[in-house]
């Protein structure tokens, strides 16, 4: 085998670190619709009702579950927490909600003042909103969910609100989008009043998420729009993809569109996240290295950093990688093939997959410059015998 004198190998030591979505068991086979984690350990999932309502709580990151004290046989629609103690959820019964002040151990029934079935959005421990698909069916609570008041008729121009979002808990500036006619509403007084500020599309909006008071993203039926001026003007960042929910964490975009997708280039391209055995209905990212998602058949998934120690049985010098550092041009040279194709996957430092392919020849070169990768990444190659090697590469 030819040895390249300019080859620079940066091994990720004997411990390989990467992330993957892993399914954890739940005591239900009902469809899970909502997930909300207060921190890495404590969280809730809710969904379709079987004999009784499906509401579950975990205190160990999803390893074990218990059923909180709640008196309803209806399905859970949304779950939101303002802090470790105060939370509110909605069900599939009109105006029916529940509130907890003890971290979700006990839930008290509340009336959200909605006409129809709705969803909950919590801004902070004092302010929360409820909204439904019914025209102008939106209510608010300024006392932590104890009592609710329906907005006056035509407060949102007769439109039905599909999502509300405030960039910070203390922000007085917030945004709402409609599920008809592509309207954007804004409040500058914490939700007391709302005004339409733009109508960038005639499509329905599914979701909205703001990272600052000026920078935000809105999901239309066939496109994702971005604003940098507080919602006055919007620019499509993709016109062939949308979804039901978007969340942005430190510049990384997560999108529920069937399964979960992730973008590291501000929406220019998305890649599928893997590890799911059923479609995803709701998700929540606590950070770029930790998240939770739920779906059909009691599906509960956790994104976590996986540490694998290379034993002699597992570890093999499968490949050489050069040049390193790289400006986007990367070459792979196989050392052990054994008649097997090798699977190549590239992860960022958060453990998220950014590129994958199959190597079907002894030497291979590829161009990653279009991915705009910068910084440290990890290249993992594995064969059909479950042997693998991970090497670090610096992208300039």
N, C-alpha and C positions, 0 to 999 in steps of 0.2 A: 504494500500500500504506500503510495506516495505521501511524503510528509511535507507540508507547506511550511517554509521557514518563517513566514510572516504570520503564522497562526497564533492567535492569542486566545486562550481559553480561560474563562472566568467561571469556575464551578460554584454552584450554589451549595457548597460544602456537602456533608453527608446527610443533611436533613433538607428535604425538599418541601417547599411551602406553596400550596395553591388552594384555590377555593372552588367549591362546587355546591350545587343545590342538592340537599339530601332529604329524602322523605322520612319523617318520623311518624310513629303510630299515634293515632287518636282513638278514643273509645267510641267512635261513630263511623258509620258508612254514609251518613247523610251528606249532601252537598254543602260545603263550607263557603260562605259568601263574604264574610268580613273577618279581618284580622287587625288587632291593635296591640302592640307591645309597648309597655311603659318604659322598660329597660331591657337589657339582655336576658334577664331571667324571667320577669313577670309579664305575662301577656294573656290575651283573650282571643278566642275564635268563636264565631257564631255562624249559623246557617239554617238550612231547612229544618223544620220541626218534624220529628218522628212521632213517637208516643207523647213525648214532651218536647219543649223547646230545646234547640241545640245551642247552648252557651257553655263554653268550657274555659277554665282558667288553668294556667301553669305557673309555677314558681321556680322551675328549673330549666327554662329555655325549651320546653316542649317534650321533655323526657317523660313526665307524668302529668296527668290532668285530673281536675275535679270539677264538679258542677256547682256553681255559685247558687245562692239563695235568690231565686227569681220566680215570680208567680205569673207565668203566661205559657200558653201552649202554641203561641205563634212563632213564626220563623224570625230570626234575627236578620236585620237588613244592613245596619251600620253600627260600628262601635268606635267611640272616640273618647280619649282621656285628655284632660287639661293638665293634670299633674298626677302624682302617685296615688292620690285619694279620690279626686273628683272625675267621674266619667259619666257619659250619657250614651244610650243606645236607642235605636229605633227598630220597630218590628214591621211585619207586613200587614198590620191592622191600622186603619186610618187614625191618625193623631196619637197612636199609642207609642209612648217612649218610657224609658226607665233611667233612673239616676242613682248613682252610688257616691257615697262620701267616705267609704272605708276601704278603698282600693279594690272594689269589685267583689267583696265577699257577700254583700247584701245589696239588693236593688229595689228601689221604690218606684211605683208606677207614677208617671207624669202624663199630662196632656200637652202635646206640642202645638196645639191650636191649628194644626193643618186640617184641610178638608179631606185629603186623600192620604195614601201611603207615602212616606217620605224618608229622606236621609238627613243625617245630622252632620254639622260641621262645628267644631269647637275652636274658638279663637284663643281663649284663655279661661281661667277659673271663673270669670264673671260673665263672659259673652259667648253665646252659642247661637247657631242658626239652624232652622229646619226648612226643607224645601222638597217639593214633589213635582211630578210631571204635569200636574194640573196647572192650568194657566194662572199665573200670579199667586200661586199657593206657597207663600213664603212667610215664615214667622221668626221671631227673635226672642231671646231671653238675655236680660242684663243682670240677672241675679244667680248665675251659675246653674241655670236649668230648672230652678224651682217653679217659676211661672213663665208662661209664654204669651206673646201678643202677636196676632196676625197683622202683617203690614196692610195698610189701606189698599183698597182696590186700585188697580192701575199703577201701583208703586213701581212696577217693572214693565210698564207699558203693555200689560196684558200678556207678556211673554212668560214661559215656564223656565225656571232656573234649573240648570243641570249640575252646576258646581259653584262653590264659593271658596275663595282662598285669600288669606292674609299672609304676607311674607314673614311677619314676626308677631309673636303674641301681643306685644304692646303697640303694634302699629295701628294707627287710626285709618290708614289707607288700605283698602281691600278691593277685591274684584269678584265679579259674578259673570257667568256666561249662560246663554240661553240654549235650550235644546231645540230651538226653532229660529230660523232667520239670522243666525250668526251675530247676535248683539252682545256687546260688552258693556257691563255696568260697573261703576266705580263709586266707592264711598270714601270720604275724607274725614268722617267723624265717627269712625268705629262701627258703622252699620246703622246709625240712626236714620240716615237718608241715603238714597242711591240715585245716580244719574247715568243715563246712557252716554258713553263717550265715543263709541265707534261701532261700526258694523262692517268688518273687513271681509265678510263672506256671506253668501246666502245659505250656506250649509248649516246644519245643526252642530252645536258644540257639545262634546262629551265631557270635557274636563278642562281645568285651568290650574296652573301652578306658577307662582311668582317667587323668585329667589331674592329679589330686592323690591323696593317700592316702584322701581322703573322697569326692571327686567323680568319678563314673564313668558310663558308658553301656553298656548291654547290648542286643544285637540278638536279639529273639525272632522267631518265624516271621512274625507279623503286626503287630508293634509294636516301638517303641524305648523302652526304660526308662532312667530316670536315678535315681541316688542321690546324696545330699549328706551322708550319714552313714556312709560306709565300708561300704556294702552291706547295712546292716541293713534299710532300707526303700527301696522303689523306686516311682517314679511314671511311668506312661506319658506320654511327651511327644508321641507320635503313635501312633494305633491303626489306621492304614490303610496303613502302609508299613514295610518292613524291608529287609534286605539281607544280604550275606555278610560285609562288612567295614566298620568305621567307624574313622575317625581324626579327632582333634580338634586343631586348630592355632590357638592364640591365640583361642579362642572360636568359631572357624569349624568346622562339622561337615562332613566329607566321607563320603559313603556310596556303596558299590558296590551298586547295585540294578539289575541289567541293565547300564546304563551308569553313569557317575558323576553323583551329585547333590551339591549343596552347600546348606547352610543357614547363614544369617547371624543367625538369631533363636533359636538354641538348640533347633533341631528343630521349631519350630512350623510352618515351611514349608520345602520343598526346591525347588530349581530344577535343571533339567538342565544339565550342562556339555556344551559342544558341541565338535565337531572330530573326532569318532570315526567311522571307517568300518567298525568291527567292535565286537562286544560286548567289554566289559572284564572280565578275570578277576582281576587284581591291580593294586594301585596303591600309591604311596608319596608322601606330601607332605613335602618338606624344609622348606617354609615356605608361606605363603599366596600366594606369587608363583612358586613353583617346585615342580614335581612330575613324576612319571613313572608310566606305566601300560602294561599289556600285555594282549593278547587274542588273538583268532583270527588265522590266516593270517599269523603272524609280526608281528602288529601291535604296534608300540612307539610310544608317544606321549609327548610332552614338553610340559609347561605352562611357557610362558616369556613374558616381557614382550616384546611386539612394538612396535617404534618405527617409526612411519610419518611421513615428512616430507611435509607438504602442498606439492606442486608446483602451479603454476598450472593444469595440466591436471586434477589430482585435486581441488583445493580449490575449493569454491564456497560462497557464502553461502546455504546451503540453508534456514536457519530462524532464528527468534528464540525465545528462551526466557525466561519470566518467571513469577512474580517470583523473584528471586534475591538474597538467600537465600529459601528456601521452607520452609514448615511442613508440606509434604506435597502442597499443591495446586500443580500445575504446568500451565502453558499453553504450547503450541507454536504458532507462526505460521510458515507456509511462505512463503518468498520466491521460490524457484524450484521449479516443479513439473514442467513439461514433460510433463504427462499421465501422470506416473509416480507410483505409490505410493512412499512413503518408509518405510524400515525404521528403527525407533528402538530403540536398545539402551542400557541404563544399566549402567555398570561401577562397582565400588568402586575404592578407591585401589590395591588389589592386582591390579586388572585382571579381577576375576571378575564375570561377568554376574549382575545381580540382577533385571533386568526387561527385557522386550522386547515389542514390538508393531508393528503396521503402521499408518501414518497414511494414511487414505483420504479426507481432506478438507482444505480449506485452513487451517483453524484447529482446534485440538484441545486439550481440557483433560482432565486426569486426576488422580486422587487416589491418592497413594502413602503416605498416612499409615498404612495397615494393614501396610506393610512395615517400619515402625519404623526408617527410615533416618536416621542421624545422621552429620554430618560432610561431607567432600568426596566428590562423585561426579562421574562424567563421562558426559555424554549424547552419543551418537554417532548421527547420522542419515546414511543413505546412500541413493542412488537407483539405478535400474537401469543407469545408465551408469558405475557405480563411482566416482562423485563422493561425497564425504562431508565432514562437518564434525564436530568434537568440541568441546563446550563444557563447562566446569566449572560445577557447581551446588553450593551449600551447603545441606544439609538440616538444619534446626533442630529 
